[in-house]
Structure formats: C-alpha cells, structure tokens
Amino acid sequence: MTSPTTAASIPATAERPTADIVPFPVRNKPAGPGPEERLAKALDSLNAAMADQRAAVAAWRSVLGELKATTSGLDQSLNRYRGNLRALSTSVASLHAKAKSLEEWADNAAAD
C-alpha cells in the first residue's frame, strides 16, 4: 500500500518545475442592442406575424366562400334529384296501376 504524498515527504532540495502561465486574451463583448432596439425588433416581428395572420384569415374566408358556393350547388343538385325521383315514383305508380288493370283484364278474358 502506498502512502499519500505530502509536502513533508518531498525533500526540500527537489525543485518543482515552474511554468509561465499565459492568460487568454480578453475580448470585449460586443455591445448588445439596447432596450429601444430590442423593442423595435419585437414590434417589427409582431407586425410581420399580424400581417401573416391577416393573410391567413383572408385565405380562410375565401375558402369558406368557395365552400358555401359548393354546398349551395350541392343543395340545388339534390333538390333536382329529389324532384326527378318524385316524377319517377309517380310514373312507376301509374305504370303499376295500368299493369294491375291489364292483369285483371287478362284474368277476366281467360276466365271467359
């Protein structure tokens, strides 16, 4: 087991190596923007964001207008379809009544 080295255990005649310590050059920090400049930059960013938002809302309103026109056209188309189905139903009911009438006539004619 080794014993820890202490200042008392190093002989006085042994010289410790010395070195010149060269300090790092000190750089001056660049002056940051002042409060007014930061505020102006923040306001510019806010104005740009608001302009983007206005454009997005305008586009959204435009798309809503297109959707309204499309759904209105769909409503008109469905109303025409319902009208055509009603007319078809009336025609089918009329043909069914005629077929029943002819069936009755044929049954009567065959019975005679």
C-alpha positions in Angstrom: 0.0 0.0 0.0 1.3 3.4 -0.8 1.2 6.4 1.5 -0.1 9.7 0.3 2.4 12.3 -0.8 2.6 15.3 1.5 4.7 18.4 1.4 6.7 17.0 4.3 7.5 13.9 2.3 9.0 15.8 -0.6 12.7 16.6 0.0 13.4 20.3 0.3 16.2 20.0 -2.2 13.9 18.9 -5.0 12.7 21.8 -7.1 9.3 21.9 -8.5 9.1 22.7 -12.2 7.7 26.2 -13.0 5.9 27.3 -16.0 4.8 30.7 -17.4 1.1 30.9 -17.5 -0.1 32.8 -20.5 -3.6 34.3 -20.0 -6.2 34.1 -22.7 -6.7 37.4 -24.4 -9.6 39.2 -23.0 -12.2 40.0 -25.6 -14.6 42.8 -25.2 -18.2 41.7 -25.5 -19.9 43.3 -28.4 -22.4 45.8 -27.1 -25.8 44.2 -27.4 -28.8 46.0 -28.7 -30.3 48.5 -26.3 -33.8 48.2 -24.9 -35.2 50.5 -27.6 -33.6 48.4 -30.4 -35.0 45.2 -28.8 -38.4 46.7 -28.6 -38.3 47.9 -32.2 -37.2 44.5 -33.3 -40.0 42.8 -31.3 -42.6 45.2 -32.7 -41.4 44.5 -36.2 -41.7 40.8 -35.6 -45.2 41.3 -34.2 -46.3 43.4 -37.2 -44.9 40.7 -39.6 -46.8 38.0 -37.6 -50.0 40.0 -37.7 -49.7 40.6 -41.5 -49.2 36.8 -41.9 -52.3 36.2 -39.8 -54.3 38.7 -41.8 -53.4 36.9 -45.0 -54.2 33.5 -43.5 -57.6 34.8 -42.3 -58.4 36.3 -45.7 -57.5 33.0 -47.4 -59.7 31.1 -44.9 -62.6 33.4 -45.6 -62.1 32.9 -49.3 -62.1 29.2 -48.9 -65.3 29.4 -46.7 -66.9 31.4 -49.6 -66.0 28.7 -52.0 -67.4 26.0 -49.6 -70.6 27.9 -49.3 -71.0 28.1 -53.1 -70.2 24.4 -53.4 -72.7 23.4 -50.8 -75.3 25.6 -52.3 -74.7 23.9 -55.7 -74.9 20.5 -54.0 -78.2 21.5 -52.4 -79.7 22.6 -55.7 -78.5 19.3 -57.3 -80.1 17.3 -54.5 -83.3 19.2 -54.9 -83.4 18.4 -58.7 -82.6 14.7 -57.9 -85.5 14.6 -55.4 -87.8 16.1 -58.0 -86.7 13.6 -60.6 -87.3 10.7 -58.1 -90.8 12.1 -57.3 -91.6 12.2 -61.0 -90.2 8.7 -61.4 -92.2 7.5 -58.5 -95.4 8.9 -60.0 -94.6 7.3 -63.3 -93.9 3.9 -61.7 -97.1 4.1 -59.7 -99.1 5.0 -62.8 -97.5 2.1 -64.7 -98.1 -0.2 -61.8 -101.8 0.7 -61.8 -102.0 0.1 -65.6 -100.3 -3.2 -65.2 -102.7 -4.3 -62.5 -105.6 -3.2 -64.6 -104.3 -5.2 -67.6 -103.6 -8.2 -65.4 -107.2 -8.1 -64.2 -108.5 -7.7 -67.8 -106.3 -10.7 -68.9 -107.6 -12.8 -65.9 -111.2 -11.9 -66.8 -110.6 -12.6 -70.5 -109.0 -16.0 -69.8 -111.8 -17.0 -67.5 -114.4 -16.3 -70.2 
